[in-house]
Amino acid sequence: MKNTEVKTIIGFHKKLINYEIIVITFFYFFGRMIRGEIRLRRFIPFLRRLLFFLSKMHHNKYVKVKRGIKVNLYVPAFPTRAFFQACRKVNEFDKKLPCVTCLVSITSACRYKCPHCYQMHDKGKDVNIEVLIRAVKKLQEKGVAFFNVEGGEPFIVFDKLIKVCEAIDDRSEILINSTGDGMTYPKLVELKKHKNLLGIMFSLHTGEPEKLNKFMGSPNAWDTLVSGITMCHQLGIPVTFNSCVMKEEFYNGTFEKIMEQAKAYNGAILQLIKPKPAGGWLESGTDVFTEEDKGTVINKVNKFNLEKKNKDYPFIACMLMEEGKSLFGCTAGATDRFYINAKGDVQPCEFLNISFGNIKDEDIEIIYDRMREQFNEPGDCMLCEKYSGDIFSLYKKHDLKTLPLSPELSEEIYSNWERGKPSEFYEKVVKI
């Protein structure tokens, strides 16, 4: 298999990269200050905020791909235009910090049957693609610098996928989620023309072919995955992975097997997803991670990300760590990210099955502002975990056939909820 060039960065080299980021970012925004785009009295606090963010990336392994250097999964590669667009988030001093990330589903169509799918109950007709494109364009104008595009399976509706990618200019970076199903060499050739494409994120929930086939409900899931990875490498498109790992799998060797496969397939990044009580697991719930369990996960992630002997493994973007109180906490509701499902419902995140409106009925800006009113300040409470039972109760009480909850029922959830305290990052950054 021909591999796309990927270079991981740790230790002293990472410190040098930090200095490079600081210097280039300083001169980039110094020029904008001279042109009057940034007020003089805000320039130094703005730079201090950026430095504070960078200091919080000490637990990350950096990775260099063709577009540049990734310091965080949802931060566009440095030094692209999208990276500097994302930096503008912390240049807001008079209003709420703007959102920089949006997860967009372009279709609910999928031939797999993964038991954890957070779209399990999202039944209904896909929103008109032109309506979605208008929303995406407006979100770019509002400062969204990272679009994570998914399905279902987006390659099944490739005409829609291309249209969405064409609507996103280089102020934003694009990452596409896929199982590999429907992916072909010509389709990837067409996608590669979009220079702001970070890569393809494949689902890799186990390191064993038969287990993956069983989990995804298809005898061909593994072969399809490998075929997609192979084609991406042949074309020089970076390969990334997402992996939802159950608690016991951090103790029985499964996690290590996944990392071995991700390394063998030359993955640049692996997003480590914490199991969430949403979608297929809304009723049953899922693993509860004790503080000891969390410590075990963090220890393993730090070894892969920071130790020299593990330098050639992909950078792990660990959800459990980033949701911690010492980092970002819950970033839903456009605190940092939000979700538009295939039907057009605007959700605080993919794991929180409530809606603030639908883009086919209202302008995205109206819905966005309504949502931000409920997410006025960041919180450290994982809402998807705390309120999943309440969401399921309303789902059953009203004999609903689909999720998310309607905006009216959703209000019953958020009208009196407790979001916790601001996480350390957001608590401090707004004071700078």
Disulfide bonds with the S-S distance in Angstrom:
none
